[in-house]
Amino acid sequence: MITNTKNLTVKEIEKRVSEIFIDELKLEDVTPETLDTEMHLMEELGIDSMDLITVVLVLKGEFAINIEEADYPKLTNIRLISEYIKEKMEHAGNTDRKVAN
């Protein structure tokens, strides 16, 4: 369990985001270590807009951030999503949020 998001690195966020994608999309034979964070989610992983919405809802709750629908097109891979989350957390000052692992 990560208890202090203040010091979370993008790599730590990537790992948690990967875990969420794997769990929510029920990806078989995939681990956070084997999931390519640069892979285009729609073109290469084959997720659709409903899958993305499902994951976004979980991410919003997990990291206590607001993800605007207008930003969805920017969220094309796990690395970009993780950088987006880090920026939102820093901007919002959500430094004391507990993140379950």
C-alpha positions in Angstrom: 0.0 0.0 0.0 1.3 3.4 -0.9 0.3 5.8 1.9 1.8 9.1 0.7 1.2 10.3 -2.8 3.3 13.4 -2.2 6.5 11.5 -3.2 5.0 9.2 -5.9 7.1 9.0 -9.0 5.6 8.6 -12.4 7.0 5.1 -12.5 5.1 4.2 -9.3 2.0 5.7 -10.7 2.5 3.8 -14.0 2.7 0.5 -12.0 -0.6 1.3 -10.2 -2.3 2.4 -13.5 -1.1 -0.8 -15.2 -2.5 -2.9 -12.3 -5.9 -1.0 -12.7 -6.0 -1.6 -16.5 -5.1 -5.3 -16.0 -7.8 -5.8 -13.3 -10.6 -3.7 -14.9 -10.1 -5.1 -18.4 -9.4 -8.6 -17.2 -6.2 -8.9 -19.2 -4.9 -12.4 -19.0 -1.2 -13.4 -18.8 -0.2 -9.7 -18.4 1.6 -8.2 -15.4 2.4 -4.5 -14.7 6.0 -5.5 -15.6 5.1 -6.9 -19.0 2.6 -4.3 -20.0 4.2 -1.8 -22.3 3.4 1.6 -21.0 4.1 3.2 -24.4 1.5 0.9 -26.1 -1.4 2.8 -27.7 -4.4 1.7 -25.7 -7.0 1.8 -28.5 -4.9 0.9 -31.5 -2.6 -1.7 -30.0 -4.4 -3.0 -26.9 -7.8 -2.8 -28.5 -9.7 -1.1 -25.7 -12.8 0.9 -26.7 -14.2 4.1 -25.3 -16.4 2.3 -22.8 -13.3 0.5 -21.4 -11.5 3.8 -21.1 -14.4 5.4 -19.3 -14.5 2.4 -16.9 -10.8 2.8 -16.1 -11.0 6.6 -15.8 -13.7 6.2 -13.2 -11.4 3.9 -11.2 -8.4 6.2 -11.6 -10.5 9.2 -10.4 -11.3 7.4 -7.2 -7.9 5.9 -6.7 -5.9 9.1 -7.1 -8.6 11.6 -5.9 -8.3 13.6 -9.1 -10.8 15.0 -11.7 -10.2 13.8 -15.2 -12.1 16.0 -17.7 -13.8 14.3 -20.5 -12.1 16.8 -22.9 -8.8 15.3 -21.8 -9.7 11.7 -22.7 -8.1 12.0 -26.2 -4.8 12.8 -24.6 -4.9 9.6 -22.6 -3.5 7.3 -25.3 -1.0 5.2 -23.3 -0.2 4.3 -19.7 2.8 6.6 -19.5 0.8 9.6 -20.6 -2.0 8.8 -18.2 0.5 8.5 -15.4 2.1 11.8 -16.2 -1.3 13.4 -16.4 -2.2 11.9 -13.0 1.0 13.2 -11.5 0.4 16.7 -12.9 -3.2 16.7 -11.6 -2.1 15.5 -8.1 0.6 18.2 -7.9 -1.8 20.9 -9.2 -4.6 19.9 -6.9 -2.3 19.4 -3.9 -3.6 15.9 -3.2 -0.5 15.0 -1.3 -2.0 13.2 1.6 -4.4 10.8 -0.3 -3.8 7.2 0.5 -3.5 4.9 -2.5 -4.3 1.3 -2.2 -1.9 -1.1 -3.9 
